[in-house]
C-alpha cells in the first residue's frame, strides 16, 4: 500500500497550509477575519462528509469528487459564530464506511503515533480528524460516528473522541450514511476543549427533525448528577473480550478503581445479547445506507453518468466505476437485507 506524504490538490483559491505527511487533510484554508466568541481563533478541521458552503464536500468518494455544498452544515455555522477558524477538511473512509481510513479516494491516512517508515492505520472512519488532532494540525476536529467512527480513531491515535448522545448535535448538512445512527462527534487533545466545543454545538435545530428540542434539553439540564457514594455501576462482562488490548483493559480498570475509591459500588453484570450487537449494527446501518446512497446514480446526484438508451446499465456501470470497493460491498449487503421480503413473496 502506498501512503501519500503530501496534501492532495486543494480547492482553487486556497493555499496549501501546513505540511501534512500523514495525508490527514484534504483541503486547507487561509485564516479569515474572525468573530469574537468562546472558540475565538481555534483552528478546526471538518470531516469531508459535513457540508461547507462553496467548498468541495466529497465524502472521500469519486462519485462526489466535484460537489460543492451550497450551504454550511449547522455545526459549521455554530463554529463560525463562536469565532472558530475552519482551517481544513480532513480525510475519511468513503461515505464514512470503514474502521481504518484506508478506503478513500484521497488515499489512506497514516497514524502520527507511529513512524512513517512503518505506517499504521489511524482507525476510521474519521481517521483524518484524529490524525490531524494528534499531529497538531488543528486544535479541534469534527467527525461523524455511526458505529465507532470517532471513538475508534481517537483510541488509535491517542486523542480524546466524544460521541454525544443521538440528537444532541444537529445533523443538518451531514451526508447521510445511516440516519438512525449517524452522530456528529468531537476530537481534541484536551478534555476542556471538547467540553467547550460541545457547549457551543449542543442546541436545537428546527431543520433537523431528529435533534433534541429545547424543552427536553432544559429538563435534562435540571437532572441532578448523583454523587459517587452509593452509586452502583454495572460492568458488562461481554464488552471485555479476550481480544481487547491489555493496555485498554488497564485504563478501564483504572477508571473503575478510581470510582470505587470515591464510594461507587462496581457490579459485574452480564448481558448476553451484547454479543449480537455488531451483527445488528451492520444489518441496520447497511440497510439504511442502501437507501441513502441510491441517489448517487449519475442522473440525480453525483458526477454525471454517460447516457445511452440502456438506462439501468448506465447507472450500474457508473456506480461500479465511481464507488469504492468497500462501499459497493456494504451496499450489496444492505440491498440484500432490504429486499428480503421481496424474495419471500416471489
VOKEMI-669224 format. One record per residue (C-alpha): residue in three letters; z, y, x; residue number from 0. Coordinates in nm, 4 decimals. Layout:
+--------+----------+----------+----------+------+
| drenke |       c3 |       c2 |       c1 | palo |
+--------+----------+----------+----------+------+
|    Ala |        Z |        Y |        X |  NUM |
...
+--------+----------+----------+----------+------+
//
This chain:
+--------+----------+----------+----------+------+
| drenke |       c3 |       c2 |       c1 | palo |
+--------+----------+----------+----------+------+
|    Unk |   0.0000 |   0.0000 |   0.0000 |    0 |
|    Unk |  -0.0924 |   0.3463 |   0.1341 |    1 |
|    Unk |   0.1761 |   0.6121 |   0.0989 |    2 |
|    Unk |   0.0309 |   0.9669 |   0.0882 |    3 |
|    Unk |   0.2031 |   1.2197 |   0.3119 |    4 |
|    Unk |   0.0905 |   1.5476 |   0.1557 |    5 |
|    Unk |   0.0979 |   1.7172 |  -0.1821 |    6 |
|    Unk |  -0.2246 |   1.6434 |  -0.3728 |    7 |
|    Unk |  -0.4558 |   1.9315 |  -0.4574 |    8 |
|    Unk |  -0.2708 |   2.1859 |  -0.6707 |    9 |
|    Unk |  -0.3858 |   2.3905 |  -0.9679 |   10 |
|    Unk |  -0.6261 |   2.6632 |  -0.8591 |   11 |
|    Unk |  -0.4474 |   2.9938 |  -0.8031 |   12 |
|    Unk |  -0.1192 |   2.8449 |  -0.6855 |   13 |
|    Unk |  -0.0071 |   2.7907 |  -0.3275 |   14 |
|    Unk |   0.0876 |   2.4522 |  -0.1878 |   15 |
|    Unk |   0.4530 |   2.5455 |  -0.1332 |   16 |
|    Unk |   0.6979 |   2.3293 |   0.0642 |   17 |
|    Unk |   0.5829 |   2.0413 |   0.2802 |   18 |
|    Unk |   0.6329 |   1.7167 |   0.0908 |   19 |
|    Unk |   0.5999 |   1.3990 |   0.2973 |   20 |
|    Unk |   0.7261 |   1.1864 |   0.0060 |   21 |
|    Unk |   0.4463 |   1.2606 |  -0.2434 |   22 |
|    Unk |   0.7177 |   1.3665 |  -0.4869 |   23 |
|    Unk |   0.5384 |   1.6817 |  -0.6056 |   24 |
|    Unk |   0.2017 |   1.7090 |  -0.7761 |   25 |
|    Unk |   0.1835 |   2.0863 |  -0.8248 |   26 |
|    Unk |   0.3848 |   2.3713 |  -0.6718 |   27 |
|    Unk |   0.4126 |   2.7321 |  -0.7858 |   28 |
|    Unk |   0.4944 |   3.0722 |  -0.6444 |   29 |
|    Unk |   0.8232 |   3.2336 |  -0.7385 |   30 |
|    Unk |   0.7584 |   3.4775 |  -1.0259 |   31 |
|    Unk |   0.9823 |   3.7676 |  -1.1324 |   32 |
|    Unk |   1.2857 |   3.6007 |  -1.2884 |   33 |
|    Unk |   1.5175 |   3.6904 |  -1.5735 |   34 |
|    Unk |   1.8907 |   3.7202 |  -1.5334 |   35 |
|    Unk |   2.0780 |   3.4193 |  -1.6648 |   36 |
|    Unk |   2.3085 |   3.1271 |  -1.5894 |   37 |
|    Unk |   2.0372 |   2.9496 |  -1.3869 |   38 |
|    Unk |   1.9021 |   3.2590 |  -1.2098 |   39 |
|    Unk |   1.6794 |   3.1678 |  -0.9138 |   40 |
|    Unk |   1.7450 |   2.7937 |  -0.9420 |   41 |
|    Unk |   1.4343 |   2.6042 |  -0.8311 |   42 |
|    Unk |   1.3495 |   2.3409 |  -1.0913 |   43 |
|    Unk |   1.0864 |   2.0667 |  -1.0817 |   44 |
|    Unk |   0.9351 |   1.9428 |  -1.4096 |   45 |
|    Unk |   0.8037 |   1.5908 |  -1.4694 |   46 |
|    Unk |   0.4293 |   1.5567 |  -1.5293 |   47 |
|    Unk |   0.4779 |   1.4438 |  -1.8911 |   48 |
|    Unk |   0.6587 |   1.7628 |  -2.0015 |   49 |
|    Unk |   0.4274 |   2.0414 |  -2.1214 |   50 |
|    Unk |   0.3923 |   2.3638 |  -1.9229 |   51 |
|    Unk |   0.1660 |   2.6382 |  -2.0551 |   52 |
|    Unk |  -0.1624 |   2.6743 |  -1.8699 |   53 |
|    Unk |  -0.0695 |   2.4058 |  -1.6193 |   54 |
|    Unk |  -0.2004 |   2.0516 |  -1.5897 |   55 |
|    Unk |   0.0129 |   1.8078 |  -1.7892 |   56 |
|    Unk |  -0.1393 |   1.4813 |  -1.6768 |   57 |
|    Unk |   0.1319 |   1.2177 |  -1.7260 |   58 |
|    Unk |   0.0006 |   1.0968 |  -1.3861 |   59 |
|    Unk |  -0.2954 |   0.9430 |  -1.5713 |   60 |
|    Unk |  -0.6671 |   0.9793 |  -1.5087 |   61 |
|    Unk |  -0.7220 |   0.9976 |  -1.8828 |   62 |
|    Unk |  -0.5402 |   1.3359 |  -1.8893 |   63 |
|    Unk |  -0.6447 |   1.4494 |  -1.5415 |   64 |
|    Unk |  -0.7646 |   1.7947 |  -1.6504 |   65 |
|    Unk |  -0.5482 |   1.8554 |  -1.9570 |   66 |
|    Unk |  -0.3709 |   2.1919 |  -1.9581 |   67 |
|    Unk |  -0.0997 |   2.2395 |  -2.2170 |   68 |
|    Unk |  -0.1360 |   2.5498 |  -2.4389 |   69 |
|    Unk |   0.2427 |   2.5882 |  -2.4682 |   70 |
|    Unk |   0.5717 |   2.5316 |  -2.2889 |   71 |
|    Unk |   0.7987 |   2.2474 |  -2.3947 |   72 |
|    Unk |   1.1242 |   2.3717 |  -2.5457 |   73 |
|    Unk |   1.3248 |   2.2607 |  -2.2415 |   74 |
|    Unk |   1.0898 |   2.4579 |  -2.0147 |   75 |
|    Unk |   1.1250 |   2.7665 |  -2.2359 |   76 |
|    Unk |   1.5026 |   2.7448 |  -2.2154 |   77 |
|    Unk |   1.4990 |   2.7083 |  -1.8381 |   78 |
|    Unk |   1.2820 |   3.0179 |  -1.8040 |   79 |
|    Unk |   1.5031 |   3.2123 |  -2.0473 |   80 |
|    Unk |   1.8059 |   3.1171 |  -1.8346 |   81 |
|    Unk |   1.6449 |   3.2638 |  -1.5222 |   82 |
|    Unk |   1.5298 |   2.9407 |  -1.3582 |   83 |
|    Unk |   1.2271 |   2.9301 |  -1.1303 |   84 |
|    Unk |   0.9911 |   2.6475 |  -1.2267 |   85 |
|    Unk |   0.8895 |   2.5689 |  -0.8706 |   86 |
|    Unk |   0.6929 |   2.2462 |  -0.9060 |   87 |
|    Unk |   0.5705 |   1.9490 |  -1.1051 |   88 |
|    Unk |   0.6933 |   1.6068 |  -0.9997 |   89 |
|    Unk |   0.5152 |   1.2741 |  -0.9739 |   90 |
|    Unk |   0.5943 |   0.9859 |  -1.2091 |   91 |
|    Unk |   0.4711 |   0.6494 |  -1.3264 |   92 |
|    Unk |   0.1695 |   0.6837 |  -1.5553 |   93 |
|    Unk |   0.2860 |   0.7819 |  -1.9049 |   94 |
|    Unk |   0.6420 |   0.7131 |  -1.7800 |   95 |
|    Unk |   0.5746 |   0.3379 |  -1.7813 |   96 |
|    Unk |   0.7337 |   0.1857 |  -1.4745 |   97 |
|    Unk |   1.0559 |   0.1483 |  -1.2792 |   98 |
|    Unk |   0.9345 |   0.2090 |  -0.9215 |   99 |
|    Unk |   0.6987 |   0.5120 |  -0.9362 |  100 |
|    Unk |   0.4143 |   0.3108 |  -0.7902 |  101 |
|    Unk |   0.1846 |   0.3388 |  -1.0958 |  102 |
|    Unk |   0.0475 |   0.6934 |  -1.0696 |  103 |
|    Unk |  -0.2951 |   0.8483 |  -1.0247 |  104 |
|    Unk |  -0.1347 |   1.0599 |  -0.7510 |  105 |
|    Unk |  -0.0255 |   0.7512 |  -0.5599 |  106 |
|    Unk |   0.3238 |   0.6108 |  -0.5046 |  107 |
|    Unk |   0.6318 |   0.8143 |  -0.4163 |  108 |
|    Unk |   0.8418 |   0.7358 |  -0.1083 |  109 |
|    Unk |   1.2221 |   0.7339 |  -0.1200 |  110 |
|    Unk |   1.3714 |   1.0112 |   0.1013 |  111 |
|    Unk |   1.6739 |   0.7907 |   0.1695 |  112 |
|    Unk |   1.4619 |   0.5668 |   0.3951 |  113 |
|    Unk |   1.2339 |   0.6275 |   0.6964 |  114 |
|    Unk |   0.8707 |   0.6951 |   0.6135 |  115 |
|    Unk |   0.7708 |   0.4379 |   0.8745 |  116 |
|    Unk |   0.9018 |   0.1713 |   0.6349 |  117 |
|    Unk |   0.8831 |   0.3452 |   0.2950 |  118 |
|    Unk |   1.0725 |   0.2182 |  -0.0051 |  119 |
|    Unk |   1.0265 |   0.2936 |  -0.3728 |  120 |
|    Unk |   1.2375 |   0.5708 |  -0.5285 |  121 |
|    Unk |   1.2698 |   0.3990 |  -0.8652 |  122 |
|    Unk |   1.0947 |   0.5182 |  -1.1774 |  123 |
|    Unk |   0.9506 |   0.6392 |  -1.3846 |  124 |
|    Unk |   1.0990 |   0.9774 |  -1.2790 |  125 |
|    Unk |   1.0772 |   0.8844 |  -0.9108 |  126 |
|    Unk |   0.9189 |   1.2138 |  -0.8112 |  127 |
|    Unk |   1.2050 |   1.4045 |  -0.9742 |  128 |
|    Unk |   1.4713 |   1.2023 |  -0.7926 |  129 |
|    Unk |   1.2871 |   1.2168 |  -0.4594 |  130 |
|    Unk |   1.2361 |   1.5935 |  -0.4873 |  131 |
|    Unk |   1.6064 |   1.6493 |  -0.5528 |  132 |
|    Unk |   1.7130 |   1.4106 |  -0.2761 |  133 |
|    Unk |   1.4764 |   1.5758 |  -0.0257 |  134 |
|    Unk |   1.5968 |   1.9269 |  -0.1133 |  135 |
|    Unk |   1.2581 |   2.0326 |  -0.2534 |  136 |
|    Unk |   1.4327 |   2.1691 |  -0.5634 |  137 |
|    Unk |   1.7850 |   2.2265 |  -0.6876 |  138 |
|    Unk |   1.7313 |   2.0603 |  -1.0238 |  139 |
|    Unk |   1.4680 |   1.8371 |  -1.1810 |  140 |
|    Unk |   1.3835 |   1.7346 |  -1.5345 |  141 |
|    Unk |   1.2651 |   1.3822 |  -1.6032 |  142 |
|    Unk |   1.2447 |   1.1619 |  -1.9091 |  143 |
|    Unk |   1.4387 |   0.8442 |  -1.9785 |  144 |
|    Unk |   1.3159 |   0.5793 |  -2.2228 |  145 |
|    Unk |   1.4718 |   0.2706 |  -2.0667 |  146 |
|    Unk |   1.6352 |   0.3948 |  -1.7458 |  147 |
|    Unk |   1.3648 |   0.6255 |  -1.6097 |  148 |
|    Unk |   1.6123 |   0.8959 |  -1.4999 |  149 |
|    Unk |   1.9088 |   0.6762 |  -1.4139 |  150 |
|    Unk |   1.7200 |   0.4167 |  -1.2078 |  151 |
|    Unk |   1.5568 |   0.6627 |  -0.9632 |  152 |
|    Unk |   1.8786 |   0.8634 |  -0.9390 |  153 |
|    Unk |   2.0541 |   0.5462 |  -0.8265 |  154 |
|    Unk |   1.7766 |   0.4514 |  -0.5825 |  155 |
|    Unk |   1.7664 |   0.7983 |  -0.4227 |  156 |
|    Unk |   2.1394 |   0.8705 |  -0.4163 |  157 |
|    Unk |   2.1490 |   1.1673 |  -0.6555 |  158 |
|    Unk |   2.3020 |   1.2264 |  -0.9973 |  159 |
|    Unk |   2.0924 |   1.1414 |  -1.3028 |  160 |
|    Unk |   2.2113 |   1.2248 |  -1.6550 |  161 |
|    Unk |   2.0573 |   1.0841 |  -1.9727 |  162 |
|    Unk |   2.2068 |   1.2793 |  -2.2652 |  163 |
|    Unk |   2.2629 |   1.1118 |  -2.5997 |  164 |
|    Unk |   1.9441 |   1.0842 |  -2.8050 |  165 |
|    Unk |   1.8697 |   1.4098 |  -2.9849 |  166 |
|    Unk |   2.0914 |   1.6380 |  -2.7765 |  167 |
|    Unk |   1.7916 |   1.7874 |  -2.5924 |  168 |
|    Unk |   1.4677 |   1.8808 |  -2.7642 |  169 |
|    Unk |   1.1684 |   1.6513 |  -2.7104 |  170 |
|    Unk |   0.9175 |   1.9076 |  -2.8390 |  171 |
|    Unk |   0.6464 |   1.9284 |  -2.5762 |  172 |
|    Unk |   0.7270 |   1.5907 |  -2.4197 |  173 |
|    Unk |   0.4321 |   1.3496 |  -2.4245 |  174 |
|    Unk |   0.5426 |   1.0508 |  -2.6300 |  175 |
|    Unk |   0.5930 |   0.7024 |  -2.4908 |  176 |
|    Unk |   0.8420 |   0.5522 |  -2.7412 |  177 |
|    Unk |   0.9673 |   0.8161 |  -2.9837 |  178 |
|    Unk |   1.2835 |   0.6342 |  -3.0876 |  179 |
|    Unk |   1.3974 |   0.6085 |  -2.7241 |  180 |
|    Unk |   1.2445 |   0.8999 |  -2.5268 |  181 |
|    Unk |   1.5052 |   1.1429 |  -2.3922 |  182 |
|    Unk |   1.4801 |   1.4363 |  -2.1513 |  183 |
|    Unk |   1.7161 |   1.3846 |  -1.8565 |  184 |
|    Unk |   1.8520 |   1.5985 |  -1.5726 |  185 |
|    Unk |   1.8734 |   1.5191 |  -1.1997 |  186 |
|    Unk |   2.0643 |   1.7120 |  -0.9318 |  187 |
|    Unk |   2.2681 |   1.6660 |  -0.6161 |  188 |
|    Unk |   2.5813 |   1.8206 |  -0.7683 |  189 |
|    Unk |   2.7530 |   1.7352 |  -1.0984 |  190 |
|    Unk |   2.8358 |   2.1009 |  -1.1830 |  191 |
|    Unk |   2.4624 |   2.1793 |  -1.1660 |  192 |
|    Unk |   2.3887 |   1.9104 |  -1.4240 |  193 |
|    Unk |   2.6691 |   2.0376 |  -1.6481 |  194 |
|    Unk |   2.5428 |   2.3964 |  -1.6340 |  195 |
|    Unk |   2.1829 |   2.2941 |  -1.6997 |  196 |
|    Unk |   2.2909 |   2.0760 |  -1.9913 |  197 |
|    Unk |   2.4771 |   2.3719 |  -2.1455 |  198 |
|    Unk |   2.1533 |   2.5717 |  -2.1285 |  199 |
|    Unk |   1.9288 |   2.2978 |  -2.2674 |  200 |
|    Unk |   2.1508 |   2.1419 |  -2.5351 |  201 |
|    Unk |   2.0649 |   2.3264 |  -2.8563 |  202 |
|    Unk |   1.8990 |   2.2571 |  -3.1880 |  203 |
|    Unk |   1.5216 |   2.2894 |  -3.2108 |  204 |
|    Unk |   1.3611 |   2.3149 |  -3.5564 |  205 |
|    Unk |   1.0314 |   2.1995 |  -3.4036 |  206 |
|    Unk |   1.1836 |   1.8589 |  -3.3181 |  207 |
|    Unk |   1.2981 |   1.6627 |  -3.6229 |  208 |
|    Unk |   1.4945 |   1.4214 |  -3.4022 |  209 |
|    Unk |   1.7040 |   1.6995 |  -3.2463 |  210 |
|    Unk |   2.0730 |   1.7053 |  -3.3444 |  211 |
|    Unk |   2.1261 |   2.0059 |  -3.5800 |  212 |
|    Unk |   2.3718 |   2.2839 |  -3.5012 |  213 |
|    Unk |   2.6269 |   2.1914 |  -3.7687 |  214 |
|    Unk |   2.6631 |   1.8432 |  -3.6166 |  215 |
|    Unk |   2.6915 |   1.9937 |  -3.2684 |  216 |
|    Unk |   2.9697 |   2.2213 |  -3.3891 |  217 |
|    Unk |   3.1614 |   1.9298 |  -3.5384 |  218 |
|    Unk |   3.1218 |   1.7318 |  -3.2182 |  219 |
|    Unk |   3.2486 |   2.0232 |  -3.0096 |  220 |
|    Unk |   3.5790 |   2.0143 |  -3.2001 |  221 |
|    Unk |   3.6358 |   1.6436 |  -3.1459 |  222 |
|    Unk |   3.9340 |   1.6081 |  -2.9140 |  223 |
|    Unk |   3.8699 |   1.4174 |  -2.5938 |  224 |
|    Unk |   4.1550 |   1.1642 |  -2.5691 |  225 |
|    Unk |   4.3730 |   1.1697 |  -2.2626 |  226 |
|    Unk |   4.3563 |   0.8603 |  -2.0452 |  227 |
|    Unk |   4.7140 |   0.7359 |  -2.1049 |  228 |
|    Unk |   4.6898 |   0.4838 |  -2.3890 |  229 |
|    Unk |   4.3081 |   0.4778 |  -2.3893 |  230 |
|    Unk |   4.1578 |   0.1263 |  -2.3972 |  231 |
|    Unk |   3.8326 |   0.0954 |  -2.2005 |  232 |
|    Unk |   3.6206 |  -0.2134 |  -2.2620 |  233 |
|    Unk |   3.4188 |  -0.3546 |  -1.9720 |  234 |
|    Unk |   3.1301 |  -0.5671 |  -2.0980 |  235 |
|    Unk |   3.1055 |  -0.8621 |  -1.8604 |  236 |
|    Unk |   2.7387 |  -0.9304 |  -1.9352 |  237 |
|    Unk |   2.6483 |  -0.5904 |  -1.7868 |  238 |
|    Unk |   2.7549 |  -0.7042 |  -1.4400 |  239 |
|    Unk |   2.5268 |  -0.9971 |  -1.3488 |  240 |
|    Unk |   2.5228 |  -1.1510 |  -1.0043 |  241 |
|    Unk |   2.2014 |  -0.9645 |  -0.9166 |  242 |
|    Unk |   2.3782 |  -0.6257 |  -0.9142 |  243 |
|    Unk |   2.4237 |  -0.4945 |  -0.5598 |  244 |
|    Unk |   2.7792 |  -0.5301 |  -0.4306 |  245 |
|    Unk |   2.7898 |  -0.1594 |  -0.3413 |  246 |
|    Unk |   2.7122 |  -0.0688 |  -0.7006 |  247 |
|    Unk |   2.9840 |  -0.3005 |  -0.8272 |  248 |
|    Unk |   3.2289 |  -0.1493 |  -0.5777 |  249 |
|    Unk |   3.1500 |   0.2002 |  -0.7061 |  250 |
|    Unk |   3.2072 |   0.0951 |  -1.0683 |  251 |
|    Unk |   3.5285 |  -0.0843 |  -0.9729 |  252 |
|    Unk |   3.6463 |   0.2337 |  -0.8032 |  253 |
|    Unk |   3.5979 |   0.4317 |  -1.1236 |  254 |
|    Unk |   3.7825 |   0.1696 |  -1.3278 |  255 |
|    Unk |   4.0702 |   0.1660 |  -1.0795 |  256 |
|    Unk |   4.0902 |   0.5450 |  -1.0946 |  257 |
|    Unk |   4.1020 |   0.5371 |  -1.4760 |  258 |
|    Unk |   4.3701 |   0.2672 |  -1.4688 |  259 |
|    Unk |   4.5804 |   0.4702 |  -1.2245 |  260 |
|    Unk |   4.5692 |   0.7594 |  -1.4725 |  261 |
|    Unk |   4.7018 |   0.5490 |  -1.7591 |  262 |
|    Unk |   4.3960 |   0.3862 |  -1.9158 |  263 |
|    Unk |   4.4007 |   0.0176 |  -2.0056 |  264 |
|    Unk |   4.0962 |  -0.1716 |  -1.8768 |  265 |
|    Unk |   3.9992 |  -0.4547 |  -2.1131 |  266 |
|    Unk |   3.7371 |  -0.7146 |  -2.0119 |  267 |
|    Unk |   3.5202 |  -0.7969 |  -2.3110 |  268 |
|    Unk |   3.2115 |  -0.9981 |  -2.3938 |  269 |
|    Unk |   2.9045 |  -0.9007 |  -2.5972 |  270 |
|    Unk |   2.6653 |  -1.1972 |  -2.5639 |  271 |
|    Unk |   2.3776 |  -1.0154 |  -2.7350 |  272 |
|    Unk |   2.3628 |  -0.7758 |  -2.4383 |  273 |
|    Unk |   2.1567 |  -1.0372 |  -2.2543 |  274 |
|    Unk |   1.8786 |  -0.9866 |  -2.5109 |  275 |
|    Unk |   1.8634 |  -0.6074 |  -2.4875 |  276 |
|    Unk |   1.5871 |  -0.5980 |  -2.2247 |  277 |
|    Unk |   1.3599 |  -0.8105 |  -2.4435 |  278 |
|    Unk |   1.4377 |  -0.5953 |  -2.7478 |  279 |
|    Unk |   1.3717 |  -0.2784 |  -2.5476 |  280 |
|    Unk |   1.0303 |  -0.3967 |  -2.4335 |  281 |
|    Unk |   0.9340 |  -0.5131 |  -2.7820 |  282 |
|    Unk |   1.0262 |  -0.1802 |  -2.9444 |  283 |
|    Unk |   0.9041 |   0.0522 |  -2.6702 |  284 |
|    Unk |   0.5694 |  -0.1189 |  -2.6187 |  285 |
|    Unk |   0.5015 |  -0.1392 |  -2.9914 |  286 |
|    Unk |   0.5619 |   0.2365 |  -3.0174 |  287 |
|    Unk |   0.3550 |   0.3011 |  -2.7044 |  288 |
|    Unk |   0.0637 |   0.1091 |  -2.8536 |  289 |
|    Unk |   0.0627 |   0.3500 |  -3.1465 |  290 |
|    Unk |   0.1279 |   0.6679 |  -2.9468 |  291 |
|    Unk |  -0.1362 |   0.6072 |  -2.6818 |  292 |
|    Unk |  -0.4063 |   0.5025 |  -2.9283 |  293 |
|    Unk |  -0.5048 |   0.8708 |  -2.9494 |  294 |
|    Unk |  -0.6346 |   0.8707 |  -2.5910 |  295 |
|    Unk |  -0.9760 |   0.7325 |  -2.6724 |  296 |
|    Unk |  -1.2009 |   0.9929 |  -2.5102 |  297 |
|    Unk |  -1.3026 |   1.1171 |  -2.8548 |  298 |
|    Unk |  -0.9945 |   1.2947 |  -2.9876 |  299 |
|    Unk |  -0.7850 |   1.3369 |  -2.6728 |  300 |
|    Unk |  -0.8216 |   1.2951 |  -2.3000 |  301 |
|    Unk |  -1.1160 |   1.3005 |  -2.0616 |  302 |
|    Unk |  -1.4334 |   1.2872 |  -2.2765 |  303 |
|    Unk |  -1.5960 |   0.9468 |  -2.3052 |  304 |
|    Unk |  -1.9646 |   0.8766 |  -2.2595 |  305 |
|    Unk |  -2.1024 |   0.8339 |  -2.6111 |  306 |
|    Unk |  -2.3538 |   0.5721 |  -2.7219 |  307 |
|    Unk |  -2.4281 |   0.4139 |  -3.0575 |  308 |
|    Unk |  -2.1651 |   0.1447 |  -2.9888 |  309 |
|    Unk |  -1.8504 |   0.3449 |  -3.0711 |  310 |
|    Unk |  -1.5871 |   0.0755 |  -3.0238 |  311 |
|    Unk |  -1.7434 |  -0.0416 |  -2.6989 |  312 |
|    Unk |  -1.7402 |   0.3196 |  -2.5760 |  313 |
|    Unk |  -1.3697 |   0.3545 |  -2.6491 |  314 |
|    Unk |  -1.2788 |   0.0201 |  -2.4914 |  315 |
|    Unk |  -1.4812 |   0.0950 |  -2.1801 |  316 |
|    Unk |  -1.3329 |   0.4441 |  -2.1496 |  317 |
|    Unk |  -0.9714 |   0.3297 |  -2.1843 |  318 |
|    Unk |  -1.0266 |   0.0452 |  -1.9385 |  319 |
|    Unk |  -1.1669 |   0.2902 |  -1.6854 |  320 |
|    Unk |  -0.9118 |   0.5707 |  -1.7216 |  321 |
|    Unk |  -0.5816 |   0.3961 |  -1.7984 |  322 |
|    Unk |  -0.3978 |   0.2263 |  -1.5123 |  323 |
|    Unk |  -0.3348 |  -0.1466 |  -1.4943 |  324 |
|    Unk |   0.0364 |  -0.1244 |  -1.5784 |  325 |
|    Unk |  -0.0273 |   0.0917 |  -1.8857 |  326 |
|    Unk |  -0.3010 |  -0.1449 |  -2.0003 |  327 |
|    Unk |  -0.0675 |  -0.4435 |  -1.9660 |  328 |
|    Unk |   0.2006 |  -0.2736 |  -2.1724 |  329 |
|    Unk |  -0.0422 |  -0.1597 |  -2.4398 |  330 |
|    Unk |  -0.1806 |  -0.5119 |  -2.4751 |  331 |
|    Unk |   0.1707 |  -0.6470 |  -2.5295 |  332 |
|    Unk |   0.2575 |  -0.3676 |  -2.7722 |  333 |
|    Unk |  -0.0607 |  -0.4130 |  -2.9726 |  334 |
|    Unk |   0.0035 |  -0.7874 |  -2.9908 |  335 |
|    Unk |   0.3525 |  -0.7157 |  -3.1284 |  336 |
|    Unk |   0.2442 |  -0.4686 |  -3.3958 |  337 |
|    Unk |  -0.0414 |  -0.6925 |  -3.5105 |  338 |
|    Unk |   0.1807 |  -0.9967 |  -3.5628 |  339 |
|    Unk |   0.1788 |  -0.9597 |  -3.9420 |  340 |
|    Unk |  -0.1995 |  -0.9458 |  -3.9476 |  341 |
|    Unk |  -0.2132 |  -1.2715 |  -3.7539 |  342 |
|    Unk |   0.0230 |  -1.4401 |  -4.0009 |  343 |
|    Unk |  -0.1823 |  -1.3369 |  -4.3031 |  344 |
|    Unk |  -0.5242 |  -1.4006 |  -4.1508 |  345 |
+--------+----------+----------+----------+------+
//
